[in-house]
Amino acid sequence: MTTPFIAIARAATAEGRLAADTLLALRREGWGDGLITRAEAEALFALNAALHERSAEWCDFFVEAIGEFVLNGSPPRLQCSEDEAAWLISQVDHDGVVETMAELECLVRILERAENTPDRLKHYVLAQVERAVLSGVGPTRCGGELAATHITAAECRIVRRVVFASGGHGPAAVTRHDAEMLFRLKDATLAEENAPEWEALFLDGVTNYLKGFTLAHAQLDHARRRELEAFIADNQASVGRFMTRLAREAPQVMNHFGKVFGKKQPGGPDYGALAAAGAEVTPFEQEWLARMIGADGEVDELETRLIARLAAEV
């Protein structure tokens, strides 16, 4: 269904507008085979750039369709390869900036949905969100406005989503990259009337980095995930055939299987111990915090509250 889809998208691109029935036709053609191809995704980017007005319905479809191509266009599902990350960045960043909030929302939503993404994409999205917050261009898809002079409630929502995204630098956890962005945002807007949500976001984010924990292998990269899926697919059938034949030809062996191998003993990570270890602020983290706080030669109000929170949790 690629040809009709692209023809519809190109016609709308030439007009610079998207009627409701045209969007419905795109949905029907795009999801008709349950797959968004690269050619279709590129046609959607071209259409998004050409539109004079972008409705909420269009943004929803654009975000959904591009995310489907990037994360599920090729196996494994919910993973983004290096090639797909490079393609996505090239589509969004063709002139050096994220032009529309539909594109920014698309980037953020991909990080939220993904099990993991390449570091290149993680750094790119984090940088684009920081730039959008500090430049304050255009309305956010999640409501409210961006502002160049202060941090709005809408900006707090989009920053929180990126910082805690499952496909970000840490799965639903704050990393040093995220925490340093929060410090930069704080320093740039220190004298402004920021939204009440900003204080909680800054304190929650930095505290999570200093006192949270993640498992070492919480995220599998694209190549490793493909290896595991291929191994499972290759072995499921052969193991099933082996067990069926064994049960038919040597039932007495099957009766002794449990005696030979025994029951699997419970094991796995001690999450309580990991959480307790993560709650300890290490010497490296202490040094990092001192460096971040001392960067401008003074301790501001938010930094004072951060120190008080950390002290209260010791």
C-alpha positions in Angstrom: 0.0 0.0 0.0 3.0 2.3 -0.2 2.1 3.9 -3.6 -1.4 5.2 -2.6 -0.1 6.4 0.8 2.8 8.4 -0.7 0.5 9.8 -3.5 -1.9 11.1 -0.8 0.9 12.5 1.3 2.5 14.3 -1.7 -0.8 15.8 -2.7 -1.3 17.2 0.8 2.3 18.4 0.8 1.8 20.4 -2.4 -1.3 22.0 -0.9 0.4 22.8 2.5 -2.8 21.7 4.3 -4.3 18.5 5.5 -8.1 18.0 5.5 -9.8 15.6 7.9 -10.7 13.2 5.1 -7.1 13.2 3.8 -5.8 12.4 7.3 -8.3 9.6 7.5 -7.1 8.3 4.1 -3.5 8.3 5.3 -4.5 6.4 8.4 -6.4 3.8 6.3 -3.6 3.3 3.8 -0.9 3.5 6.4 -2.4 0.9 8.8 -3.9 -1.2 6.0 -1.0 -3.6 6.1 0.0 -2.9 9.7 3.4 -1.6 8.5 4.9 1.9 8.0 7.8 1.7 5.4 10.8 4.1 5.3 9.4 5.7 2.1 6.1 6.3 3.9 7.8 7.7 6.9 9.9 10.1 4.8 6.7 11.3 3.0 5.2 12.0 6.5 8.2 14.1 7.4 8.0 16.1 4.2 4.2 16.6 4.8 4.8 17.8 8.4 7.4 20.3 7.2 5.0 21.7 4.5 1.9 22.1 6.7 0.9 25.6 7.6 -1.2 24.4 10.5 -0.8 21.1 12.4 -3.8 19.8 14.2 -3.7 17.6 17.3 -5.0 14.8 15.3 -2.2 15.2 12.8 0.4 15.3 15.5 -1.0 12.1 17.0 -0.8 10.3 13.7 2.6 11.6 12.9 4.1 10.5 16.2 2.4 7.1 16.1 3.4 6.4 12.5 7.1 7.5 12.8 7.4 5.6 16.1 6.0 2.5 14.5 8.5 2.6 11.7 11.5 3.3 14.0 10.7 0.8 16.7 8.8 -1.9 14.9 9.7 -1.5 11.3 12.3 -4.3 11.6 13.0 -6.9 14.3 13.4 -6.9 17.2 10.4 -4.9 18.3 10.7 -1.8 20.5 14.4 -1.5 19.6 16.0 1.2 17.5 19.1 0.3 15.5 22.1 2.6 14.7 20.9 2.9 11.1 17.3 3.8 12.2 18.7 6.3 14.8 20.8 8.0 12.1 17.9 8.1 9.7 15.6 9.7 12.3 18.1 12.3 13.3 18.7 13.2 9.6 15.0 13.6 9.0 14.5 15.9 12.1 17.8 17.7 11.9 18.1 18.4 8.2 18.6 22.1 8.8 20.2 21.9 12.3 17.1 22.4 14.4 13.9 20.6 15.4 11.4 22.7 13.4 8.1 21.5 14.9 6.8 20.4 18.2 5.4 17.3 16.4 8.9 16.3 15.7 10.0 16.9 19.3 7.1 15.0 20.6 8.0 12.2 18.2 11.5 12.0 19.6 10.3 12.0 23.2 7.7 9.4 22.6 10.2 7.0 20.9 12.4 7.2 24.0 9.4 6.5 26.2 8.2 3.5 24.2 11.6 1.9 23.4 13.3 -0.7 25.5 16.6 0.8 24.4 18.0 3.2 21.8 21.5 3.9 20.6 23.5 6.4 22.7 23.6 8.8 19.7 19.8 9.1 19.7 19.7 9.5 23.5 22.2 12.4 23.5 20.4 14.0 20.5 17.0 13.9 22.1 18.3 15.2 25.4 20.1 18.1 23.6 17.0 19.0 21.6 14.7 19.1 24.6 17.2 21.3 26.4 17.4 23.6 23.4 13.6 23.7 23.1 13.2 24.6 26.7 15.8 27.4 26.6 14.7 28.8 23.3 11.0 28.6 23.9 9.7 28.1 20.4 6.2 27.0 19.6 3.5 25.2 21.6 4.1 21.8 23.1 1.9 18.9 22.1 1.1 18.1 25.7 -0.4 21.5 26.4 0.8 24.8 27.5 3.6 27.0 26.0 7.3 27.0 25.8 9.0 30.2 27.0 12.5 31.4 26.5 12.7 33.4 29.7 11.5 30.8 32.3 10.6 27.2 32.7 6.8 26.5 32.2 4.7 23.7 33.4 4.6 22.3 29.9 8.4 22.3 29.7 8.5 20.5 33.1 6.3 17.7 31.7 8.4 17.1 28.6 11.7 17.3 30.5 10.4 14.8 33.1 9.3 12.4 30.3 12.7 12.4 28.7 14.7 12.1 32.0 12.7 9.1 33.1 12.1 7.5 29.6 12.6 3.7 29.5 14.7 4.0 26.3 16.9 6.8 27.7 20.4 6.6 29.2 18.9 4.7 32.1 15.7 2.7 32.1 13.3 4.9 34.0 16.3 6.2 36.0 18.2 9.5 36.0 21.8 9.4 34.7 24.6 11.9 35.0 23.8 13.2 31.5 20.2 14.0 32.7 21.2 15.5 36.0 23.7 17.8 34.4 21.1 19.0 32.0 18.8 19.8 35.0 21.6 21.8 36.5 22.1 23.7 33.2 18.4 24.5 33.0 18.5 25.7 36.6 21.4 28.0 36.1 20.0 29.5 33.0 16.6 30.4 34.6 17.6 31.0 38.2 16.3 34.5 38.4 13.0 33.8 36.6 9.5 32.9 37.8 9.6 29.2 36.9 6.5 27.0 37.2 6.0 25.4 40.6 6.6 22.0 39.0 10.2 22.9 38.2 11.5 22.7 41.8 10.1 19.2 42.3 11.5 18.1 38.9 15.0 19.4 39.7 15.1 17.9 43.2 13.6 14.6 42.1 15.9 14.2 39.1 19.2 15.0 40.8 18.3 13.0 43.9 17.4 10.0 41.7 20.7 10.2 40.0 22.6 10.3 43.4 20.6 7.8 45.3 18.9 5.6 42.7 20.2 2.4 41.1 19.8 0.4 37.9 20.8 -3.2 37.1 23.9 -3.5 35.0 22.1 -5.3 32.2 18.7 -3.5 32.5 18.9 -2.6 28.8 19.9 -4.9 26.0 21.4 -3.3 22.9 19.9 -3.9 19.4 22.5 -6.5 18.4 22.2 -8.6 21.6 18.5 -8.5 21.5 18.5 -9.9 17.9 21.0 -12.6 18.9 18.7 -13.7 21.8 15.5 -13.7 19.6 17.3 -15.7 16.9 18.5 -18.2 19.5 15.0 -18.7 21.0 13.4 -19.1 17.5 16.1 -21.6 16.5 15.9 -23.7 19.6 12.2 -23.8 20.5 11.3 -26.2 17.7 14.2 -28.5 18.1 13.8 -28.7 21.9 10.1 -29.4 21.5 10.8 -32.2 19.1 13.5 -33.7 21.3 11.2 -33.7 24.4 8.4 -35.3 22.4 10.6 -38.0 21.0 12.1 -38.7 24.5 8.7 -39.0 26.1 7.6 -41.5 23.4 10.7 -43.6 23.2 11.9 -43.5 26.9 9.1 -42.6 29.2 11.1 -44.0 32.2 13.8 -41.3 31.5 11.2 -38.6 31.6 10.0 -39.9 35.0 13.4 -39.4 36.4 14.0 -35.9 34.9 13.0 -34.1 38.1 15.3 -36.4 40.2 18.3 -35.8 37.9 18.0 -32.1 37.5 16.1 -31.2 40.7 14.0 -28.1 41.2 15.5 -24.8 40.2 16.6 -23.0 43.3 15.4 -19.5 43.8 18.0 -16.9 43.0 18.6 -13.6 41.3 19.5 -10.1 42.4 19.0 -8.9 46.0 17.0 -5.8 45.1 17.0 -4.7 48.7 20.7 -4.7 48.9 21.0 -3.0 45.5 18.6 -0.3 46.5 20.6 0.2 49.8 23.9 0.4 47.9 22.4 2.8 45.4 21.1 5.1 48.2 24.7 5.7 49.3 26.2 8.8 47.7 29.6 7.6 46.6 32.8 9.7 46.8 32.6 10.2 43.0 29.0 11.4 43.3 30.0 13.7 46.2 32.8 15.2 44.1 30.4 15.6 41.1 27.8 17.4 43.3 30.4 19.7 44.8 31.6 20.6 41.3 28.1 21.3 40.0 27.1 23.4 43.0 30.4 25.3 43.0 30.5 26.0 39.3 29.1 29.6 39.7 30.8 30.3 43.1 27.6 30.4 45.1 24.9 28.1 46.6 21.5 29.1 45.3 18.1 28.3 46.8 17.4 25.1 44.8 20.9 23.8 45.6 20.3 24.5 49.3 17.1 22.5 49.2 18.8 19.7 47.4 21.5 19.4 50.1 18.8 19.5 52.7 16.9 16.7 51.1 20.0 14.5 50.7 20.9 15.2 54.3 17.4 14.3 55.5 17.6 10.9 53.7 20.9 9.8 55.1 
